[in-house]
Amino acid sequence: MVIPARRQIGNTARPQEEKPKLRVAAYCRVSTDSEEQATSYEAQIAHYTEYISKNPEWVMAGVFADDGISGTDTRKRSEFNRMIDECEAGNIDMIITKSISRFARNTLDCLKYIRQLKDKNIPVFFEKENINTMDSKGEVMLTIMASLAQQESQSLSQNIKMGLQYRYQQGKVQINHKRFLGYTKDADGNLVIEPEGAEIVKRIYREYLEGSSMDKIAAGLEADGILTGAGKPKWHTSTINKILRNEKYMGDALLQKTYTIDFLSKKRIKNNGTVPQYYIEDNHPAIIPKELYMLVQEELIRRRVVHTSPSGKKRSYSSNHCFAQIVFCGECGEMYRRIHWNNRGCKSIVWRCISRLESTGHVCRSRTVNELLLEEIVLKAINQTLGDKENLIKTLQQNIAAAVRQSDAASAEGIDERLNELQHELLKKAHKKEEYDTVSDEIFRLRELKNKAESDTVARDEKLSRITDLQDFVASQPTEVTEFDEKLVRRLIGKITVSSDRFSVEFKSGGNVEIEG
């Protein structure tokens, strides 16, 4: 005769007493922060408190409740993890929860924790499915039910994705404004400009166009005690970079920049054309005018492109000094670099050809130029232009007229209209792969044409702006300039070429002045 063992329920981490009361805990969760779900959350707590108290063999071990957290990842469920820790510590004998989907929607996590608790002789009872994990058939049923819960979660994730794509196609934009510097939302949920933050954004764009590096801009903001959009005192160059590249500051919105690759891990990656993107123009009030935004994008590209010297070496962008990357050698074409020179005990700041400093291959014999002399040359060049105002203004006006007459063959007019037509065709042919791909290729081609046309327009407008800027400066300057000003150099001077007996100073507007020295 075999005398079967009696099934024991209770945590094995504590000594077994005679007929001890089971310490029962309840776990409940709602997955959103809506008012309706909040009511469900409170109702679950009240239900389990009453349910456990009514059983004379049970004693309350606590109600663990996560509010507004998804069930697909247990790492973010603080109360769930605390409950598991209490079980490991021997403070809980049994867990009650509403259903498998409330406990976990990830099959792997669900089975992992069920088995972990089973090793401690702690059953989990699912009310809806009427499953007790300590029963012989419990794990089989649990595996099936957990898989169904995971399938439900995946289906829900796909439905949400489809809903978002439909909203994107309708031009409906959802933007998180909580960490969005310069914007907030009104009572109707629309983006509106927040004046104080908008001034910070304008400052960042202005300083970048004036020649400051992202590091320098970040340091200036920190020095002035200005907080980021997240309310933190530390400014990173990556934050400045994102602000300078964010099209939302000119009133547009590019949707689906990233996408979720796994509904369980919630991992998101950059969208490089894997899924469709949606671009909405003039979606909300702009902080930065489109012309200014495009100028910044051009400047970002210009700084990113590494200058190749005549010797074939790469030279990265520098904004540490107003003369950086605008002083060139008239002999070998290489850049000049700023160095602190100690010549026989005489300390000074000079500019020398990089090929002389590196001493590789052909050694350039170009002269070393004292920084004070460079400043003097720039002042002479500016004052020489001021001394012949009449002829200079006439030349500038001719340059403006030439720029206005510039061929506009790559105009963006008509491209937008054709793009709109193709958008409608694309939606109609979504299930016909070959026709869909043909329309897609045409859209990409037209977008490239449009971007080129816009870039050409920006370059032309920038040239006009520089000419007009010099014209305004000349007209407003009553006398010659007597003091050197770095900002004036960044504003007016485009290039300085050093020869053996002279300097050639080129203005950004296109003018050129030769100075002997």
C-alpha positions in Angstrom: 0.0 0.0 0.0 1.3 3.4 -1.0 0.3 6.2 1.3 0.2 9.4 -0.9 1.8 12.6 0.3 -0.5 15.3 1.3 -0.3 18.4 -0.9 1.2 21.2 1.1 0.6 24.8 0.2 2.7 27.5 1.8 6.1 29.1 1.5 8.9 26.6 2.3 11.2 29.5 3.3 9.5 29.6 6.8 9.1 26.8 9.4 5.8 24.9 9.0 3.5 25.4 12.0 0.4 23.4 12.8 -2.3 24.6 10.5 -0.9 28.0 9.9 -3.0 30.6 8.2 -1.8 31.2 4.6 -0.4 34.7 4.0 -2.1 35.6 0.8 -1.1 38.6 -1.4 -3.0 40.0 -4.3 -1.6 41.5 -7.5 -3.5 43.8 -9.7 -2.5 46.1 -12.6 -4.1 48.5 -15.1 -2.1 49.4 -18.3 -3.1 53.0 -18.9 -3.5 56.2 -16.9 -7.0 57.0 -18.1 -9.7 57.9 -15.6 -11.7 54.8 -16.5 -8.8 52.5 -15.8 -8.0 54.4 -12.6 -11.5 53.4 -11.3 -10.8 49.7 -12.3 -7.5 49.9 -10.4 -9.2 51.1 -7.2 -11.9 48.5 -7.6 -9.4 45.7 -7.9 -7.7 46.7 -4.6 -11.0 46.9 -2.8 -12.1 43.5 -4.2 -9.0 41.6 -3.1 -8.9 43.2 0.3 -12.5 42.0 0.9 -11.9 38.6 -0.8 -8.9 37.7 1.3 -10.4 39.0 4.6 -13.5 36.7 4.2 -11.5 33.5 4.2 -10.8 32.4 7.8 -7.7 30.3 6.7 -6.1 33.3 5.0 -4.4 36.4 6.3 -3.7 39.5 4.3 -0.1 39.7 3.1 -0.6 42.9 1.1 -2.1 44.2 -2.1 0.6 44.9 -4.8 -0.7 47.2 -7.5 1.1 48.7 -10.6 -0.8 51.6 -12.1 -0.5 52.6 -15.7 2.3 50.2 -16.7 2.4 47.7 -19.6 2.5 44.0 -18.7 4.9 42.9 -21.5 8.0 43.9 -19.5 8.3 43.1 -15.8 11.4 45.3 -15.4 9.3 48.4 -15.2 6.7 47.0 -12.7 8.0 48.1 -9.3 5.2 46.6 -7.3 5.4 43.2 -9.1 9.1 43.1 -8.4 8.6 44.0 -4.8 6.0 41.2 -4.4 8.5 38.7 -5.8 11.1 39.9 -3.4 8.6 39.4 -0.5 8.1 35.9 -1.7 11.8 35.2 -1.7 12.0 36.6 1.8 9.4 34.1 3.0 6.7 36.7 3.7 4.0 35.4 1.2 2.5 31.9 0.9 0.0 32.4 -2.0 -0.7 35.0 -4.7 -4.1 35.8 -6.2 -4.6 37.7 -9.4 -7.5 38.4 -11.8 -6.1 36.8 -14.9 -2.9 35.7 -16.8 -3.0 38.9 -18.9 -2.9 41.0 -15.7 0.0 38.9 -14.3 2.0 39.0 -17.6 1.5 39.2 -21.3 5.0 37.8 -22.0 4.9 34.0 -22.0 8.6 33.7 -21.1 8.3 36.0 -18.1 5.1 34.4 -17.0 6.5 30.9 -16.9 9.8 32.1 -15.4 8.1 33.6 -12.3 5.5 30.8 -11.9 8.3 28.3 -11.8 10.4 30.4 -9.5 7.4 30.7 -7.1 6.6 27.0 -7.5 10.1 26.1 -6.2 9.2 28.0 -3.1 5.9 26.1 -2.9 4.0 29.3 -3.5 0.9 28.9 -5.8 -0.6 31.6 -8.0 -4.3 31.5 -8.5 -5.8 33.0 -11.6 -9.5 33.8 -11.0 -10.7 34.3 -14.5 -9.1 31.1 -15.9 -9.6 29.1 -12.6 -6.0 27.9 -12.7 -4.0 27.0 -9.6 -0.3 26.7 -10.6 0.2 23.9 -8.0 -2.2 21.6 -9.8 -0.7 18.9 -12.0 -2.5 20.3 -15.1 -1.8 23.9 -14.1 1.4 24.5 -16.0 0.1 23.0 -19.2 -3.0 25.2 -19.1 -0.8 28.1 -18.0 1.5 27.8 -21.0 -1.5 27.7 -23.4 -3.2 30.6 -21.7 0.0 32.7 -21.4 0.7 32.2 -25.1 -2.8 33.4 -25.9 -2.3 36.5 -23.7 1.0 37.2 -25.5 -0.9 36.8 -28.9 -3.5 39.2 -27.6 -0.8 41.7 -26.7 0.8 41.4 -30.1 -2.5 41.9 -31.8 -3.2 45.0 -29.7 0.2 46.3 -30.6 -0.5 45.9 -34.3 -3.9 47.6 -34.0 -2.2 50.6 -32.3 0.4 50.8 -35.1 -2.4 50.7 -37.7 -4.3 53.4 -35.8 -1.2 55.6 -35.6 -0.4 55.2 -39.3 -4.0 56.2 -40.2 -3.6 59.3 -38.0 -0.3 60.1 -39.7 -2.0 59.8 -43.2 -4.7 62.2 -42.1 -2.0 64.7 -41.0 -2.9 64.4 -37.3 0.2 65.0 -35.2 0.8 63.9 -31.6 3.9 65.6 -30.0 5.1 65.2 -26.5 5.6 68.8 -25.3 6.8 68.0 -21.7 10.5 68.2 -22.7 10.0 70.2 -25.9 12.0 73.5 -25.4 10.0 76.5 -26.7 6.6 74.9 -27.0 3.7 73.9 -24.7 0.1 73.0 -25.4 -3.1 75.0 -25.0 -6.5 73.8 -23.6 -7.3 72.1 -27.0 -4.1 70.2 -27.1 -2.5 72.3 -29.9 1.2 73.3 -29.8 1.7 76.9 -28.9 4.9 78.9 -28.5 6.3 79.3 -24.9 8.1 82.7 -25.1 10.9 82.1 -22.6 11.9 78.8 -24.2 11.5 80.2 -27.7 14.1 82.9 -26.9 16.6 80.2 -25.9 16.0 78.3 -29.2 16.5 81.6 -31.2 19.7 82.2 -29.3 21.1 78.7 -30.2 20.3 79.2 -33.9 21.7 82.7 -33.9 25.0 81.8 -32.2 25.5 78.8 -34.4 25.2 80.9 -37.6 27.6 83.5 -36.0 30.2 80.7 -36.0 30.0 79.3 -32.5 30.5 75.5 -32.1 28.0 73.4 -30.3 30.3 73.0 -27.3 30.7 76.8 -27.1 26.9 77.3 -27.2 26.3 74.7 -24.5 29.0 76.2 -22.3 27.4 79.7 -22.7 23.9 78.4 -21.8 25.3 76.6 -18.7 27.2 79.8 -17.7 24.0 81.8 -17.8 22.1 79.2 -15.7 19.7 78.3 -18.4 17.9 75.0 -18.1 17.3 72.4 -20.8 13.8 71.4 -22.0 14.0 68.6 -19.4 14.8 71.1 -16.7 18.4 70.1 -16.2 21.4 72.5 -15.9 23.7 70.4 -18.0 23.7 71.0 -21.7 25.2 68.3 -24.0 26.3 68.9 -27.6 23.8 66.2 -28.6 21.0 68.3 -27.2 22.1 71.4 -29.2 22.5 69.2 -32.3 18.9 67.9 -32.0 17.5 71.4 -31.6 19.4 72.6 -34.7 18.1 69.7 -36.7 14.5 69.6 -35.5 12.2 70.6 -38.3 9.4 71.2 -35.7 11.0 74.6 -34.9 10.1 75.8 -38.4 6.5 74.7 -38.0 6.7 71.3 -39.8 6.6 67.8 -38.4 8.3 64.6 -39.7 6.4 61.6 -38.3 7.6 58.1 -37.6 11.3 58.9 -37.3 11.7 55.8 -35.2 9.6 52.6 -35.0 9.2 49.6 -32.6 10.8 46.4 -33.7 9.6 44.2 -30.9 6.4 44.7 -29.0 7.8 42.8 -26.0 11.0 44.7 -25.4 9.5 47.9 -26.7 12.9 48.6 -28.5 12.8 51.4 -31.0 15.3 52.1 -33.7 15.8 54.9 -36.3 13.6 54.6 -39.3 15.9 54.5 -42.4 13.2 53.8 -44.8 12.0 50.5 -43.4 8.5 51.9 -42.7 6.8 54.9 -44.3 7.3 58.4 -42.9 4.9 61.3 -43.1 5.9 65.0 -43.5 3.4 67.6 -42.4 4.1 71.2 -43.5 2.9 74.3 -41.4 1.5 72.1 -38.7 2.0 74.6 -35.8 3.4 78.1 -35.2 7.1 78.4 -36.1 9.8 79.7 -33.7 12.5 79.8 -36.5 11.7 81.1 -40.0 12.1 78.5 -42.7 14.8 80.5 -44.4 16.9 80.7 -41.3 16.3 77.0 -40.5 17.6 76.1 -44.0 20.7 78.3 -43.5 21.5 76.3 -40.4 21.1 73.0 -42.2 23.5 74.3 -44.9 26.0 75.3 -42.2 25.7 71.9 -40.5 26.6 70.2 -43.8 29.5 72.7 -44.4 31.0 72.0 -41.0 30.5 68.2 -41.3 32.3 68.1 -44.7 36.0 67.7 -43.9 38.2 70.1 -45.8 40.9 68.3 -47.9 44.2 70.2 -48.1 46.3 70.3 -51.3 48.5 67.6 -49.6 45.5 65.3 -49.4 45.1 65.6 -45.6 41.8 66.0 -43.9 41.1 69.2 -41.9 38.2 69.3 -39.6 36.1 72.4 -38.9 37.1 74.8 -36.1 35.4 77.8 -34.6 37.8 78.6 -31.8 38.9 81.9 -33.5 37.5 84.2 -36.1 40.5 83.6 -38.3 40.2 79.8 -38.1 39.9 78.2 -41.6 39.8 81.5 -43.4 43.5 82.2 -43.6 45.3 80.4 -46.4 48.8 80.1 -47.8 49.4 81.8 -51.1 52.3 79.4 -51.9 50.9 75.9 -51.2 47.2 76.6 -50.6 47.3 75.0 -47.2 45.5 76.6 -44.2 47.2 78.7 -41.5 47.0 77.6 -37.9 47.1 79.7 -34.7 50.0 78.9 -32.4 51.6 80.4 -29.3 55.2 81.1 -30.3 58.2 81.5 -28.1 61.0 82.9 -30.3 64.2 83.4 -28.2 62.2 84.3 -25.1 59.8 86.6 -27.0 56.3 85.2 -26.6 53.6 86.0 -29.1 50.6 84.6 -31.0 51.2 83.9 -34.6 49.7 82.1 -37.6 51.8 79.7 -39.6 51.1 77.4 -42.6 50.2 74.0 -41.5 52.6 72.3 -43.9 55.5 74.1 -42.1 54.3 72.9 -38.8 53.9 69.3 -39.8 57.2 69.2 -41.7 56.3 66.3 -44.0 57.2 66.0 -47.7 57.5 69.5 -49.3 58.2 72.1 -46.7 56.5 75.4 -47.4 58.6 78.5 -47.1 55.7 80.9 -46.5 56.0 83.5 -43.8 54.8 83.5 -40.3 52.2 86.2 -39.6 51.7 87.8 -36.2 48.1 87.9 -35.1 48.2 91.6 -34.5 49.3 92.1 -38.1 46.3 90.1 -39.4 44.0 92.2 -37.3 45.6 95.3 -38.8 45.2 94.0 -42.3 41.5 93.3 -41.8 40.9 96.8 -40.5 42.7 98.3 -43.5 40.6 96.1 -45.9 37.3 97.2 -44.2 38.3 100.9 -44.1 39.4 100.8 -47.7 36.0 99.6 -48.8 34.5 102.4 -46.6 36.7 104.9 -48.3 35.1 104.3 -51.7 31.5 104.0 -50.7 30.0 105.3 -53.9 31.7 102.8 -56.3 31.3 99.9 -53.7 27.5 100.4 -53.3 27.2 100.6 -57.1 29.1 97.3 -57.4 27.0 95.7 -54.7 23.7 96.8 -56.4 25.0 95.2 -59.6 25.7 92.0 -57.7 22.2 92.0 -56.2 20.7 92.5 -59.7 22.8 89.6 -61.1 21.7 87.3 -58.2 18.0 88.1 -58.8 18.4 87.4 -62.5 20.0 84.0 -61.7 18.5 81.1 -63.6 15.6 79.5 -61.6 15.4 76.4 -63.8 15.3 74.1 -60.7 12.3 75.9 -59.2 10.2 73.9 -56.7 7.0 75.3 -58.3 4.9 72.5 -59.7 6.8 69.8 -57.8 4.5 70.1 -54.7 1.4 69.7 -56.9 2.8 66.5 -58.5 3.8 65.1 -55.2 0.3 65.6 -53.8 -1.1 63.6 -56.8 1.4 60.8 -56.2 0.4 60.6 -52.6 -3.1 59.8 -53.6 -1.9 57.2 -56.1 0.4 55.6 -53.5 -2.6 55.0 -51.1 -4.7 53.5 -53.9 -1.9 51.1 -54.9 -0.8 50.0 -51.5 -1.6 46.3 -52.3 0.0 46.3 -55.8 3.7 46.0 -55.1 5.1 46.8 -58.6 2.9 49.8 -59.1 3.5 50.9 -55.5 7.3 50.7 -56.0 7.0 52.7 -59.2 5.1 55.5 -57.5 7.5 55.4 -54.5 10.5 55.8 -56.8 8.9 58.8 -58.5 8.2 60.4 -55.1 11.8 59.9 -54.0 13.0 61.5 -57.3 10.8 64.5 -56.9 11.6 65.0 -53.3 15.3 65.1 -54.2 14.6 67.6 -56.9 12.6 69.7 -54.5 15.4 69.6 -51.8 17.9 70.6 -54.5 15.7 73.5 -55.6 15.2 74.6 -52.0 19.0 74.4 -51.4 19.7 76.5 -54.5 17.2 79.0 -53.4 18.7 79.2 -49.9 22.2 79.6 -51.3 21.0 82.4 -53.6 19.1 84.1 -50.7 22.2 83.7 -48.5 24.3 85.4 -51.2 21.8 88.2 -51.5 21.7 88.5 -47.7 25.5 88.8 -47.5 25.6 91.5 -50.2 22.8 93.4 -48.6 24.5 93.1 -45.2 27.7 94.6 -46.5 25.7 97.3 -48.3 23.8 98.2 -45.0 27.1 98.2 -43.0 28.8 100.5 -45.5 25.8 102.8 -45.6 25.5 103.0 -41.8 29.2 103.4 -41.0 29.9 107.1 -40.9 33.6 106.9 -40.2 36.4 104.3 -40.5 36.6 101.4 -38.0 39.2 101.9 -35.4 38.9 98.8 -33.2 39.3 95.2 -34.2 36.0 93.2 -33.7 35.8 89.4 -34.1 32.1 89.5 -34.8 32.7 91.9 -37.7 35.3 89.5 -39.2 32.8 86.5 -38.9 30.1 88.7 -40.4 32.1 90.2 -43.4 35.3 88.3 -44.2 35.3 85.1 -46.2 39.0 84.4 -46.9 42.4 85.9 -46.3 45.3 84.7 -48.6 48.9 85.3 -47.4 51.6 86.0 -50.0 55.2 87.0 -49.6 54.5 90.7 -49.9 50.7 91.2 -49.7 47.4 90.0 -48.3 44.3 89.3 -50.4 41.1 89.9 -48.3 37.9 88.5 -49.8 34.5 89.6 -48.5 31.5 87.2 -48.2 29.6 89.5 -50.5 32.1 88.8 -53.3 34.4 91.9 -53.1 38.2 91.6 -52.9 40.8 94.0 -51.5 44.6 93.7 -51.9 46.7 95.0 -49.0 50.5 95.3 -49.2 52.4 94.3 -46.1 
